[in-house]
């Protein structure tokens, strides 16, 4: 019982720490790539306190609830956005030992994919309860986007599970071999792109398109409630990066993985997170028709083809 409590507390600590590190990294990486001097150099030691200043700013902002809003739903939506990612982190293994995963589970992949898909509920709650037409349009965009990209996201993960012969995330890492990087490369690309759409990161940020919808489903949110949605985005980056690492990049496997497995996992997670941040800077936002065309005409056929190939190899 004590061991379980310690593991859960470790997951909560990671939930509160890793997204902040990713957020601070995004500040600095984007500042260097876009030559923005403020976030690049603000404060001593390369602006280490920038994220703390942002947190203080959010706390000081007035907490406003629109008069026509559905108040209970409006207030609980930010928590609904956060909780699925906290649950997902419970099942992602950091290393080969059971002490390095919050809750070992034989169907961990199934549970994580199901939980991550709940994020659309929080978006719809925020959009509907805000009593704002821009928010509602953003919520409808998010629903169409997330429901569409859920299919290639799951199909790509199913290809890896079929190749490994298990739904256990630890079992998938144990079955992983370096040549999977070539064999499962199409599934990796599909999973990563669909994962970006799942967490609404650029170039898939149509639900919060500031040039069209003010700020989409987040338009009416201020203060800490807005900060919770922002934190959910960064936790989403960590979860997608961790799933990509576990399913396709060998998780904890590397030199001296028996002793340093947790370190290899974290390094790979931060490397994938860096790519997600880089894509935000490098690529413009897609149009809605381009978004749906990419999903149904490219990602879904590729994911299905990869699934058939994997099944054929397993049977042969």
Secondary structure, DSSP 8 states (H G I E B T S, - for coil): -HHHHHHHHHHHHHHHHHHHHHHHHHHHHHHHHHT-HHHHH-SHHHHTTHHHHHHHHHHHS-----TTS-HHHHHHHHHHHHHHHHHHHHT--SSSSGGGSSS--TTHHHHHHHHHTTHHHHHHHHHHHTT-HHHHHHHHHHHHHHHHHHHHHHHHHHHHHHHHT-S-HHHHHHH--TTHHHHTHHHHHHHHHHHHHHTT-TTS-GGG-HHHHTTGGGTT--HHHHHHHHHHHHHHHHHHHHHHHHHHS-TT-STTHHHHHHHHHHHHHHHHHHHHHHHHHHS----HHHHHHIIIIIIHHHHHHHHHHHHHHHH-
